[in-house]
């Protein structure tokens, strides 16, 4: 919260316990973007999913032209796995989604535990 208003959110979309996977989504007010807030928040969720819950896979999706949103999994060394065509409906149009994945065997991606 900033000035008593919600300025962002990060969380799990749901957990598939059978396949031991989850996905993470996030949103941040445009005025607070570019400060590394989500780059610091998202690893905590990834770590909780892969170590705490012992899941095998975490996925993040973003629109191809949303460079700021895509920069987060790229900075965290998620692997870009492909593009799902017209995977998300926004208003009256459909948008593609770039899919990024991180496996438990790949996390943490850098020495010292922080990406």
N, C-alpha and C positions, 0 to 999 in steps of 0.2 A: 504494500500500500504506500501511496505517496499523497500527502495532503488529504488523508482519509478517503482516498478513492482507490479502487482496484486498477492497477496499471499493467497487470500481466498475469499470466497463469502458465503453469507447466504441470503435466500429469500423464498418467497412463490412460490409454483409451480403453483398455480391458486386458485381461490375461487369459491366454489359452493354456490351461494347466495340462491338458493332454499332450500338446506339442511343445510345452514349455517355452512359449513365446509371448511377447507383448509389443506394443508400439507406444511411442511417446509423442505427445503433441505440445505445442507451446505457442504463446501469443504474448507480445509485449508492445505497449504503447509506443508509437513512432518517436515520440520525444525522448524516450529512454533507450532507444536502440543504439547500437554501436559502442556500448560501454562494457561489453563482456558479461552482462548479467546472465543471459541464458547459457553462455559458454561455461559459466561457473555452476549454474543450477542443474543443467541436463546431466552432467557426469554423476551427480549424487543419485539421480533416479536410475541411471544405467547401472551403477554399482549396486544399488539396492535390488534391482531386478536380477542381475547376474550372480551376485554373491549372496545377498540376503535371501531371496526367493529361490536361488539356484536354477534360474531359467537358463535356456540355451541361447536365446536370440532376442535382440531388441531391434526394432525397426523404426525409422523416422522417414516420413514422406513430406515432400514439399513441391510446390508448383515450379516448373522449370525456370520461369522468369523471376522467381522470388529469391534473389541472390543472397539476401541477408539470412533468410531462413535456411537456405541450403548451406551457407557458410558454417553453420553450427556443427552438423554431422561431419562435414569435411575437416574442420579444425580438430574434431575429436577422433579423427581417423576411422570413421565408419567407411565401409566400402559401398561405393555407388554400384547398384545392382541392375538398374534398368529403369525404364519408363513405362508406367501403366497409362495407357491411352484413355482419356476421358473418364478418369477414375473418381472424380469428385464433382459434384454439382454445386455451383455457386450462382445463386439467383436463377436465371433462365439459361445458363450456359454450362458446359462441361469443361473441366480443366484436366490436363494430364498431371500425373504425379511422378516425380523422381523418387525412387525407392533407395534408401540407404539401410544397410544392415551391419550389426555388430554381433559377433558370436562370443560366447563365454570364453572360449579358448583363445580369443584375440584380446581380451580385456584384462588388465589395462593395456592400452596400446603403447605406452612409453615407460621407461624405467622410473621408479619412484612412485608409481601409482596414479600420477596425474597425466592426462593427455597433453 
